[in-house]
């Protein structure tokens, strides 16, 4: 269970949101919507343990957690926007590096299998600089399947994906949640997850 209690966020002298509370449990997903500048990314960064709220608290499995708390950081797979790739590395090398940085190095076979899941087998040896934005986004999806974390935090995950990529994303999120994971996505384009207990949160 991930819980937010009376969270507030500020940017300079501007209050983005206040008194925000919600819970997301095992097997559930939360879609966060709102116009640009309402604090969607700021909220995700708080939930990932990367920044502190101006007020309120975050609890993971009933325990209050602060920024960079290893209990929370070890449970989170955060897919930010934009995608963090090194242009000179291949798709395969980028994915292997991402797994190593997460503390869970992956074998070459596991990396290739993850790229196959997102239909990038043919592009695995190409440098990231020649890949389309949608293909780059798919590398991020491959990382989610390769680095096993229970809590997925996704920032505008549909950006640059075509219809097939969006359907793939929805399938991966659905499978993750149905097998006991949690997923929270900030998005302008809500995902269709028909067999998932789905909550929504709109930031004004």
PyMOL commands that set and color helices and strands:
alter all, ss='L'
color gray80, all
select helices_A, chain A and resi 40-47+70-73+91-101+108-117+128-130+133-146+163-178
alter helices_A, ss='H'
color red, helices_A
select strands_A, chain A and resi 2-11+14-24+28-34+55-60+63-65+76-79+151-155+182-186+197-203
alter strands_A, ss='S'
color yellow, strands_A
deselect
rebuild
show_as cartoon
